[in-house]
Amino acid sequence: MEDRKIRVAITHGDTNGIGYELIFKTFEDPAMFDLCTPVIYGSPKVATYHSKALNIQANFSIVANAGDAQDGRLNMLAAFEDDVKVEFGKPSEESGMAALKAVDRALEDYSKGLVDVIVTAPVENNEVFRFSGQPLYIADHLVTGVPSKGSMSVLCGERLRVALATRNLPLRQVADSLSLEFVNDTVKSLHHTLRRDFLITNPRIAVLALNPKAGDDGIIGSEENELLKPVISSLVEEGIQVYGPYPADTFFDEGFHGSFDVVLAMYYDQGMMPFRMIEGEDGVQFESYMPVVCTSPTDGVRFDIAGTGNANPSSMRHAVYLAVDIFRNRKFYDESYSNPLKKLYKERRDESEKVRFAVPKPREDVKH
C-alpha cells in the first residue's frame, strides 16, 4: 500500500435519520484529520440540507473519485445522482434505499483499493423498509475474492466486548441454529479475531448458556450438557482459553465479564441488553472475519431525535477509531506472522484458572 493516511469510507445511513449529524459532529474536531482521511458516501444536496437544518457548519469538498480524496478535509463523494426527499424522523423506502446505494458505492471502491475501511451510519429494518441489516448486506455484496463466511457482530466498548453467535433470529429458532460444528467454528473464529484484530495474544473467551440457570443440569434445557460443554472441553484441549457456559443473569450481575476479553452470547438480546447497560452510548459494532474492516455506531437511526441536533457523536467517533486501529492491527499481525520464529516450547494453560472461572454448581440442599 502506498504511503498515505488510512482512507475511511463513511456511508451516510438513512437520510431521514441522524447519520449526517453524527458525521459532521465527529469531524468538527480537527484532530480526527490527523488520524485518517474521511470520504463520505452520500449526497451533497442531502448533506447541505442537513447542515442548514441542524445549523452545523460542515465544510466538505466534493470529489468525483475516492482516489482524489485529500488529507485534512472532509471529502464528499456523490454515491448516486437521484434527488432524495428528506423528512426527518420518518422512515421511508426512499431514505433506506439511499443508505444502501451509499454502501454499494463504498464496497465498489473498496474492491478497487480506493478506500481502506468502511464505517456505516445507521439504517434499520422497519415497517416501510425491510432488509437483512447492513452487516449481512455487506457480507453478501462484498466482492474481493475472499469469502466472508463466518462473519459475526462483535459489540466493542471500553469495558466489555460481546460477540453475537446468531443474528436477529426469532427466539424459537436460536436453539435449532446451534450445532456442535457451528459453536466450534464460531469460537475459533472469535479466537482468531481477538488475536488478529485486537492483538490479544492469548485471549480469554466466556460462553453464555442458552437456557436460564445454564440449563440447571438438564432440568431446564439440554443444550448446555449436550452441546456447549462438549465443545468447550474440546477447544480447551486444543489450547483455546474458553470457559462456561455461564448463566447470563449472574454472569453480568456479579461482574464476571471483567475477567474476559470477550463474551459470546447465544442470541441478540442476551448480548445487546447488558452491553447497552454497561457501555451506554459509546459502543461500536464491528463485523469480524470479513476481508474489509467494517464498523458502525450502536446508537441506531434514532428517528425520535432526527433533525433536533441532539444526537451524540461519541459512538460514531469511536467507530472511526476502532476501524483505524483494527486496520493497523491486521497489517501488523499479518506482517508478524508471515515468517514467524519457530516455537521452542508449548504454551500451557494455567490449571488454576479452571477453578477461577469454574461454573458454580447448584446446591444439593435446594429442591427444584
Summary of the structure (lengths in Angstrom):
residues: 368
radius of gyration: 21.9
end to end distance: 62.2
largest distance: 72.5
contacts: 1200
relative contact order: 0.15
helix: 40%
strand: 16%
